[in-house]
Amino acid sequence: MSQEEINVALLGFGTVGTGVYKVMQRQKPEMMQKLDVSLNIRYILVRNVQRHMDKVEDPEILVTSFDSILADPGIDIVIELMGGIEPAYTYIKSALEAGKSVVTANKDLIAERGGELIQLAEENHVELRFEAAVAGGIPIISPLLNSLAANEIRSIMGIVNGTTNYILSKMTDEGMDYQEALAQATKLGYAEADPTADVEGHDAGRKIAIMATIAFHSRVTFKDVYTEGITKITAKDIAYAKALGWVIKLIALARNTREGIEVKVHPMLLPETHPLSSVGGSYNAVYVDGDAVEDVMFYGKGAGEMPTASAVMGDVFSVARRIKDHCQGSTRDYVYRNIPIKRVENTRSAYYVRMRVENKPGVLATIASIFGNNSVSIEQVIQKNKIENDAELVIITSNVKERHIKDALLILESSSVVRGKATMIRVY
């Protein structure tokens, strides 16, 4: 007999949880046409029932204990939207072991323990889906697993954090400094009260770890990702970039090279003509290079109540179809390689270097000599601003190993000709 109703439990009723509830209510009239089955929210797990009673049609579905959800054999799908590692990990693990499929938007958990949970879903013949964990409303996990599965993915690069992209866009378009742009992002709700995870690149690092694992079929966790944030980017750097025909973006990058997987998050100077350069405000985009498809880009809202709810509900619909057709258990561990992680010191890039130097004859020759002794070639030198008796120098290097540029800067910063610490930004 065909199942006509699928029961769902929602863990967490914050911004995204509220969005999921709204989408499910909106979709009720067409659910039978789309799925040939109806979805019913039987429980919503919250901390405080009274706080959420006016948000739902039936307050009886609000509960404060996960045990009642776990013990109900009629629950088919658990949607986890609490975030963080615990208690989310324990709840998801328990749900999978109880034969309940899980949909989650938890990037922290998937980046750290996704492999273990995928294996658990496989063992229990249920589904684990996490499309919303990477880029909000932008579909990227499903395309990597399905539409692009016939490709050998060579690289993924993307703007996957809306907060930092909003800040850098304001600095570029309106000439704001970092603190002013951050204050505006906080006021508008794009940045949290503590923005560290966003502005230091940790959020983007977790997302690129998930994408790299799927794309290269080799386990990548957050601790493997080199992260560098945007807090040191100044209006001066933005202005130099503009003058040179570049745009500064926080880029999450993963490459599969002969020496191993290169996976990192850092600011990067992109040519104005690059597709990612035009991604402004809080929008996100992911740029994928495959050996068959070549270059494709996925673009849209990377966060927010309804865009993220859209991705969550896409997974829910997919799982519901499999339950209805009695074919759960499609979750498979797509990791079958063991590729080493390439150390950031051995990665290569061109570099933008800005430094304050002593304004006297022979300084440039000294700098060029130190760079040359450390295998760093100079492509371009710009000297525009004078600061008291010093000069501001911008140097663009050729493509060199990161350890060589860092060695050169360490020597330069300890020399008598350079004042203070230099600014270094990688160039696409």
C-alpha positions as CSV (number, residue, x, y, z in Angstrom):
1,M,0.0,0.0,0.0
2,S,1.3,3.4,-0.9
3,Q,2.1,5.9,1.9
4,E,-0.1,9.0,1.7
5,E,1.4,11.1,4.5
6,I,4.9,11.6,5.6
7,N,5.5,12.9,9.1
8,V,8.3,15.4,9.8
9,A,10.0,16.7,12.9
10,L,11.7,20.1,12.9
11,L,14.6,20.6,15.3
12,G,15.0,24.4,15.9
13,F,12.6,27.2,15.1
14,G,14.9,30.1,14.5
15,T,15.2,32.1,11.2
16,V,15.6,29.1,8.9
17,G,13.2,26.9,10.9
18,T,10.5,29.5,10.6
19,G,11.2,29.7,6.8
20,V,10.9,26.0,6.4
21,Y,7.5,26.1,8.3
22,K,6.3,28.9,6.0
23,V,7.4,27.1,2.8
24,M,5.8,23.9,3.9
25,Q,2.5,25.7,4.6
26,R,2.6,27.5,1.2
27,Q,3.3,24.2,-0.6
28,K,0.4,22.3,1.0
29,P,-2.1,22.9,-1.8
30,E,0.3,21.5,-4.5
31,M,2.1,18.9,-2.4
32,M,0.1,15.9,-3.7
33,Q,0.6,17.0,-7.3
34,K,4.4,17.4,-6.8
35,L,5.0,14.4,-4.5
36,D,1.9,12.2,-4.6
37,V,2.1,12.3,-0.9
38,S,1.5,15.0,1.8
39,L,4.0,16.3,4.4
40,N,2.9,16.8,7.9
41,I,4.9,18.6,10.6
42,R,4.2,16.5,13.7
43,Y,6.7,18.1,16.0
44,I,8.8,21.3,16.3
45,L,11.6,21.1,18.9
46,V,12.0,24.4,20.8
47,R,13.5,25.7,24.0
48,N,10.6,27.8,25.0
49,V,7.1,26.8,23.9
50,Q,5.4,30.1,24.9
51,R,7.8,32.1,22.8
52,H,6.7,30.4,19.6
53,M,3.0,29.7,20.1
54,D,1.8,32.5,17.9
55,K,4.0,31.3,14.9
56,V,2.2,28.0,14.3
57,E,-1.4,27.0,13.5
58,D,-1.4,24.2,16.1
59,P,0.7,24.9,19.3
60,E,0.4,21.3,20.2
61,I,3.2,20.4,17.8
62,L,5.7,22.5,19.9
63,V,7.8,20.2,22.2
64,T,10.9,20.7,24.4
65,S,12.2,17.1,24.4
66,F,13.9,15.3,21.6
67,D,13.1,12.0,23.2
68,S,9.4,12.2,22.3
69,I,10.4,12.7,18.6
70,L,12.9,9.8,18.7
71,A,10.4,7.5,20.3
72,D,7.6,8.1,17.7
73,P,7.9,5.4,15.0
74,G,5.7,7.6,12.8
75,I,8.3,10.2,12.2
76,D,9.9,9.7,8.8
77,I,12.1,12.8,8.4
78,V,14.0,14.8,10.9
79,I,15.0,18.3,9.8
80,E,17.9,19.6,12.0
81,L,18.3,23.4,11.9
82,M,19.8,24.0,15.4
83,G,23.4,24.5,14.2
84,G,26.6,23.8,16.1
85,I,28.1,20.4,16.9
86,E,26.1,19.4,20.0
87,P,23.4,18.5,20.7
88,A,22.9,18.4,16.9
89,Y,25.3,15.5,16.4
90,T,23.7,13.4,19.1
91,Y,20.2,14.1,17.7
92,I,21.1,13.3,14.1
93,K,23.0,10.2,15.1
94,S,20.1,8.9,17.2
95,A,17.6,9.7,14.4
96,L,19.7,7.8,11.7
97,E,20.1,4.8,14.1
98,A,16.3,4.8,14.6
99,G,15.7,4.5,10.9
100,K,14.7,8.1,10.3
101,S,16.0,10.1,7.4
102,V,17.7,13.5,8.2
103,V,17.9,16.8,6.3
104,T,20.3,19.4,7.8
105,A,21.7,22.8,7.1
106,N,24.5,22.3,9.7
107,K,27.8,23.2,7.9
108,D,29.8,23.0,11.2
109,L,28.7,19.4,11.8
110,I,29.0,18.2,8.2
111,A,32.4,19.8,7.8
112,E,33.7,18.1,10.9
113,R,31.8,14.7,11.1
114,G,29.9,14.4,7.8
115,G,31.8,11.2,6.8
116,E,30.7,9.4,10.0
117,L,27.1,10.5,9.6
118,I,27.0,9.5,5.9
119,Q,28.3,6.1,6.8
120,L,25.6,5.8,9.5
121,A,22.8,6.7,7.1
122,E,24.1,4.1,4.6
123,E,24.3,1.4,7.3
124,N,20.7,2.1,8.4
125,H,19.3,2.4,4.8
126,V,18.0,6.0,5.3
127,E,18.9,9.3,3.7
128,L,21.1,12.2,4.9
129,R,20.9,15.4,2.9
130,F,22.7,18.7,3.5
131,E,22.2,21.0,0.4
132,A,21.6,24.0,2.6
133,A,24.8,23.6,4.5
134,V,27.0,25.2,1.9
135,A,25.5,28.1,0.0
136,G,22.0,28.7,1.2
137,G,19.5,28.8,-1.6
138,I,22.2,28.0,-4.3
139,P,22.1,24.4,-5.4
140,I,25.7,23.1,-5.4
141,I,25.8,19.8,-3.5
142,S,23.3,18.0,-5.7
143,P,25.0,19.2,-9.0
144,L,28.4,18.0,-7.7
145,L,26.9,14.6,-6.8
146,N,24.7,14.2,-9.8
147,S,24.7,16.6,-12.8
148,L,28.5,16.9,-12.8
149,A,29.3,13.4,-11.6
150,A,30.9,12.5,-15.0
151,N,33.5,15.2,-14.6
152,E,36.9,15.1,-13.0
153,I,36.5,18.4,-11.0
154,R,39.7,20.4,-11.2
155,S,38.8,23.3,-9.0
156,I,36.1,25.1,-7.1
157,M,36.3,28.7,-6.2
158,G,33.5,30.8,-4.7
159,I,32.2,33.6,-2.7
160,V,30.3,31.7,-0.1
161,N,29.9,34.2,2.8
162,G,27.4,37.0,2.3
163,T,28.6,39.0,5.3
164,T,32.2,39.5,4.0
165,N,31.0,40.0,0.5
166,Y,28.6,42.8,1.6
167,I,31.5,44.4,3.6
168,L,33.9,44.3,0.7
169,S,31.2,45.5,-1.8
170,K,30.5,48.5,0.4
171,M,34.3,49.3,0.7
172,T,34.6,49.0,-3.1
173,D,31.4,50.7,-4.2
174,E,31.1,53.5,-1.6
175,G,34.6,54.0,-0.3
176,M,33.8,52.9,3.2
177,D,36.6,51.6,5.5
178,Y,36.3,48.2,7.1
179,Q,34.9,49.2,10.4
180,E,32.2,51.4,8.9
181,A,31.1,48.6,6.4
182,L,31.1,46.1,9.3
183,A,28.9,48.4,11.4
184,Q,26.4,48.7,8.6
185,A,26.4,45.0,8.0
186,T,25.7,44.4,11.7
187,K,22.9,47.0,11.7
188,L,21.2,45.3,8.7
189,G,21.5,41.9,10.2
190,Y,24.1,40.5,7.8
191,A,26.7,40.3,10.5
192,E,26.3,38.6,13.9
193,A,27.1,40.5,17.1
194,D,30.3,38.5,17.1
195,P,31.3,38.4,13.4
196,T,34.5,36.4,13.9
197,A,33.4,33.2,12.1
198,D,32.5,35.3,9.0
199,V,35.2,37.9,8.8
200,E,38.1,35.5,9.7
201,G,37.0,33.1,7.0
202,H,35.9,30.2,9.2
203,D,32.4,30.0,7.8
204,A,33.7,29.9,4.3
205,G,36.3,27.4,5.3
206,R,33.7,24.9,6.5
207,K,31.8,25.3,3.3
208,I,34.8,24.7,1.0
209,A,35.8,21.6,3.1
210,I,32.4,20.1,2.3
211,M,32.5,21.0,-1.4
212,A,36.1,19.7,-1.8
213,T,35.2,16.4,-0.2
214,I,32.4,15.8,-2.6
215,A,34.2,17.2,-5.7
216,F,37.5,15.3,-5.2
217,H,36.1,12.2,-3.5
218,S,38.7,12.5,-0.7
219,R,38.0,13.5,2.9
220,V,38.6,17.2,3.7
221,T,37.7,18.7,7.1
222,F,37.8,22.2,8.4
223,K,41.1,21.7,10.1
224,D,42.7,21.1,6.6
225,V,41.6,24.5,5.3
226,Y,44.0,27.4,5.5
227,T,41.8,30.5,6.5
228,E,42.6,34.2,6.3
229,G,39.9,36.8,6.8
230,I,39.3,40.4,5.6
231,T,40.0,42.3,8.7
232,K,43.4,43.6,7.4
233,I,41.9,44.8,4.1
234,T,42.0,48.6,3.9
235,A,40.3,51.3,1.8
236,K,43.8,51.9,0.4
237,D,44.1,48.4,-0.8
238,I,40.6,48.6,-2.4
239,A,41.7,51.8,-4.2
240,Y,44.9,50.3,-5.5
241,A,43.0,47.2,-6.7
242,K,40.5,49.5,-8.6
243,A,43.3,51.4,-10.2
244,L,44.9,48.2,-11.4
245,G,41.6,46.8,-12.8
246,W,41.0,44.3,-10.0
247,V,38.4,43.7,-7.3
248,I,39.1,42.3,-3.9
249,K,36.9,39.3,-2.8
250,L,37.1,36.7,0.0
251,I,37.5,33.6,-2.0
252,A,37.1,29.9,-0.9
253,L,39.3,27.9,-3.2
254,A,39.9,24.2,-3.7
255,R,42.2,22.7,-6.4
256,N,43.0,19.1,-7.0
257,T,46.7,19.1,-8.0
258,R,49.4,16.5,-8.6
259,E,50.9,17.3,-5.2
260,G,47.6,17.1,-3.4
261,I,44.4,19.0,-2.6
262,E,44.9,22.8,-2.2
263,V,42.1,24.1,0.0
264,K,42.1,27.6,1.5
265,V,40.1,30.8,2.1
266,H,41.6,34.2,1.8
267,P,41.1,37.6,0.1
268,M,42.1,37.6,-3.5
269,L,42.5,40.2,-6.3
270,L,40.3,39.2,-9.2
271,P,40.3,40.8,-12.6
272,E,37.2,43.0,-13.1
273,T,36.3,40.7,-16.0
274,H,36.1,37.6,-13.9
275,P,32.5,36.3,-13.3
276,L,33.0,36.4,-9.6
277,S,34.0,40.0,-9.6
278,S,30.5,41.1,-10.4
279,V,28.9,39.2,-7.4
280,G,28.0,42.1,-5.1
281,G,26.3,42.7,-1.8
282,S,25.2,39.6,0.2
283,Y,25.0,37.4,-2.9
284,N,27.1,34.2,-3.2
285,A,28.5,32.3,-6.2
286,V,30.4,29.1,-6.8
287,Y,32.6,28.7,-9.9
288,V,33.3,25.1,-10.9
289,D,35.9,23.8,-13.4
290,G,35.5,20.3,-14.7
291,D,37.3,18.4,-17.4
292,A,34.2,17.8,-19.5
293,V,31.8,20.7,-18.6
294,E,34.7,23.2,-18.3
295,D,33.5,26.3,-16.4
296,V,30.0,26.7,-14.8
297,M,28.9,29.1,-12.2
298,F,26.1,28.9,-9.6
299,Y,24.8,32.2,-8.3
300,G,22.1,33.4,-5.9
301,K,21.2,34.2,-2.3
302,G,23.7,32.3,-0.1
303,A,21.8,32.8,3.2
304,G,18.6,34.1,4.7
305,E,15.3,32.7,5.9
306,M,13.6,31.8,2.7
307,P,16.6,31.0,0.4
308,T,18.0,28.6,2.9
309,A,14.5,27.2,3.6
310,S,14.2,26.6,-0.2
311,A,17.3,24.4,-0.2
312,V,16.2,22.5,3.0
313,M,12.7,21.8,1.5
314,G,14.3,20.7,-1.8
315,D,16.1,18.0,0.2
316,V,12.9,17.2,2.1
317,F,10.9,16.8,-1.1
318,S,13.6,14.5,-2.6
319,V,13.7,12.3,0.5
320,A,9.8,12.2,0.6
321,R,9.8,10.9,-2.9
322,R,12.2,8.1,-2.0
323,I,10.2,7.2,1.1
324,K,7.0,7.1,-1.0
325,D,8.6,4.9,-3.6
326,H,10.1,2.6,-0.9
327,C,13.6,3.2,-2.1
328,Q,15.4,4.9,0.8
329,G,19.0,4.3,1.3
330,S,20.5,6.2,-1.6
331,T,23.0,7.9,0.7
332,R,26.5,6.6,-0.2
333,D,29.9,7.6,1.0
334,Y,31.3,9.3,-2.1
335,V,34.9,9.3,-0.6
336,Y,36.9,6.5,-2.2
337,R,40.3,8.4,-2.6
338,N,42.9,9.3,-0.1
339,I,44.5,12.4,-1.5
340,P,47.0,14.3,0.7
341,I,46.3,17.9,1.6
342,K,48.8,20.3,0.1
343,R,50.5,22.6,2.7
344,V,49.7,26.3,2.0
345,E,53.4,27.1,1.9
346,N,53.7,25.0,-1.2
347,T,50.8,26.6,-3.1
348,R,51.6,29.1,-5.8
349,S,50.1,32.5,-6.7
350,A,51.0,35.9,-7.8
351,Y,51.0,38.5,-5.0
352,Y,50.1,42.1,-4.3
353,V,52.5,43.5,-1.7
354,R,52.1,47.0,-0.2
355,M,54.7,48.4,2.1
356,R,55.9,51.7,3.5
357,V,59.6,52.1,2.7
358,E,62.4,54.6,3.3
359,N,62.3,57.2,0.6
360,K,65.9,57.3,-0.6
361,P,68.0,56.1,-3.6
362,G,68.9,52.4,-3.6
363,V,65.8,51.2,-1.6
364,L,64.1,49.6,-4.6
365,A,67.3,47.8,-5.6
366,T,67.6,46.4,-2.0
367,I,64.0,45.2,-2.1
368,A,64.5,43.6,-5.6
369,S,67.6,41.9,-4.4
370,I,65.9,40.4,-1.4
371,F,63.0,39.2,-3.5
372,G,65.4,37.8,-6.1
373,N,67.4,35.9,-3.4
374,N,64.2,34.2,-2.4
375,S,63.1,33.2,-5.9
376,V,60.4,35.9,-6.1
377,S,60.2,37.8,-9.5
378,I,58.7,41.3,-9.6
379,E,56.2,42.0,-12.4
380,Q,55.2,45.5,-11.6
381,V,56.1,48.3,-9.1
382,I,53.9,51.3,-8.3
383,Q,55.0,54.2,-6.1
384,K,52.2,56.8,-5.6
385,N,51.9,58.1,-2.1
386,K,54.5,59.8,0.1
387,I,54.0,59.5,3.9
388,E,56.2,62.0,5.7
389,N,59.8,61.1,4.7
390,D,58.7,57.6,3.5
391,A,57.2,56.3,0.3
392,E,54.4,53.8,-0.2
393,L,55.3,51.0,-2.6
394,V,53.0,48.5,-4.3
395,I,54.7,45.4,-5.9
396,I,53.0,42.8,-8.0
397,T,55.0,39.5,-8.2
398,S,54.9,36.8,-10.7
399,N,53.5,33.3,-9.8
400,V,55.6,32.1,-6.9
401,K,55.5,29.6,-4.0
402,E,53.9,31.0,-0.9
403,R,56.9,30.1,1.3
404,H,59.2,32.1,-0.9
405,I,57.2,35.3,-0.7
406,K,56.8,34.8,3.1
407,D,60.5,34.3,3.5
408,A,61.3,37.4,1.5
409,L,58.8,39.5,3.5
410,L,60.2,38.3,6.8
411,I,63.7,39.5,5.7
412,L,62.3,42.8,4.4
413,E,60.3,43.6,7.5
414,S,63.3,43.2,9.7
415,S,65.5,45.4,7.4
416,S,66.1,49.1,7.8
417,V,64.4,50.1,4.6
418,V,60.9,48.8,5.3
419,R,58.7,50.5,8.0
420,G,56.5,48.0,9.8
421,K,54.6,45.1,8.4
422,A,53.8,44.7,4.7
423,T,50.3,43.9,3.4
424,M,50.1,40.8,1.2
425,I,47.1,39.7,-0.9
426,R,47.0,36.9,-3.4
427,V,46.3,37.7,-7.0
428,Y,44.2,35.4,-9.3
